[in-house]
Amino acid sequence: MIRIKDLTKTYGRRAALDGLTLTLGVGVTGLLGPNGAGKTTLLRCLATTLAPDGGRIDAYGLDPSHPVQRTALRRRLGYLPQDPGFYPHFTAFDLVDYVAVLKELTDARQRHAEVRRVLAEVGLTDRAGTKVRRLSGGMRQRLALAQALLGDPDLLILDEPTVGLDPEQRMSFRALVSRLGESRTVVLSTHQTEDVAALCERVVVLRQGGVVFDGTPGALAAVAEGRVWLSDAAPEVSTLFWRTADGRYRTLGEPPPAANPAAPGVEDGYLMLLGEAA
C-alpha cells in the first residue's frame, strides 16, 4: 500500500501539487489531467527523483524523505519518465544492461538473463544488438519500458508510456501492463483516455494540483450521462462537437429538446468534469 498525504510542491508562485492526498494499492491506476495539473510532478515524487515541499509519502512502510529508506524504495520501483534519456551509441542490450548495473544487479550471468527477459517482454529481442540511434521512436519507447521492468518491481511508474507506439504495439503494451497490474501497483499518466478505458480499473483526475475525481472508468463516463447527443446539423449550443463518419454531429453539452442521446465515454466524462471544475 502506498499512502500520499497532503503532498505539496511549488515552482515559484505556482503550486504543482496543492495538498494532494491519495492511496494506491495493487492494480492499474490511470492519471488524467490537463497540462500543468501536477501529474508528472506527482510521479516524480513517487519515483523519488523529486522531493516534495511538504506532506508525506509512505510506500511499503518506507519514507523516501530518509536517505536509507529512499534507497530501499528505489530497489522496489521501476520508472519510465516522460522524456527518457538515451545514449545513442549504446546498443539496446548495452543500455538496459547499464541501467541494470545501476539497479545493483551485480552478477553478470543473472543480470544478462534479466536484460534478455525484459527485452523479450517489450518485443525487442531481435533488436538487442541495434544501436539506440537506429531505433524508431516507438522502439525507443519500448526500450524505456524495458529498463523500468528490470528487477520485477513492486511499483511501476509510467509517464506517457504509449507515446510513439503504433496500434499493434499499444495492444501489446496494454496486455503487458494489465498482466503486471494483477500482482503489483502500476501508476500511469496519460492523455490517452482510450488507454485508461482499456486497462485501468481506477482513474484519478487531477486539476491544479489536486484530485477532482477518483473512481472507475465507468463512473467517469457516467459524469457525462445525458449530456452527449447526436444531430444532423451542427449544434449552436456547444463548441464541443465533431462530425462523425456517418455525417452526423456528436455533441457534448446541454442537449436541446428531443435530442438524440448517445452513450458517453471516458473522454466525455473527463471533458465534462474539467468544464464543471473550471
Number of C-alpha atoms within 10 A of each C-alpha: 13 18 15 18 16 15 22 22 23 15 9 7 6 12 17 24 28 20 17 20 17 15 12 17 16 17 21 26 25 27 28 24 22 15 12 16 20 25 26 21 21 24 23 20 16 26 23 19 14 13 16 20 12 15 15 18 24 17 20 13 12 16 17 23 14 10 10 11 15 17 14 14 23 18 17 17 22 24 27 25 19 18 10 13 9 14 12 13 13 16 19 29 21 19 21 27 22 15 15 21 13 10 16 11 18 12 9 12 9 11 20 17 11 20 27 18 17 23 24 15 17 20 18 21 16 9 18 20 13 16 17 23 15 14 16 12 14 16 20 21 22 26 27 25 27 25 22 24 25 25 19 16 20 20 31 25 26 25 22 19 20 24 16 16 19 10 10 8 17 17 14 15 22 17 13 14 18 18 14 21 22 12 14 18 21 26 27 25 25 23 18 14 18 13 17 25 20 13 21 23 17 21 26 21 22 23 22 18 24 23 21 14 17 17 13 19 24 16 17 27 21 18 18 23 18 16 21 24 22 21 15 12 11 16 19 7 12 12 11 14 16 15 15 10 7 7 11 14 18 22 24 25 21 14 18 12 6 7 14 13 16 15 13 20 21 22 19 23 23 22 20 22 18 16 10 8 9 7
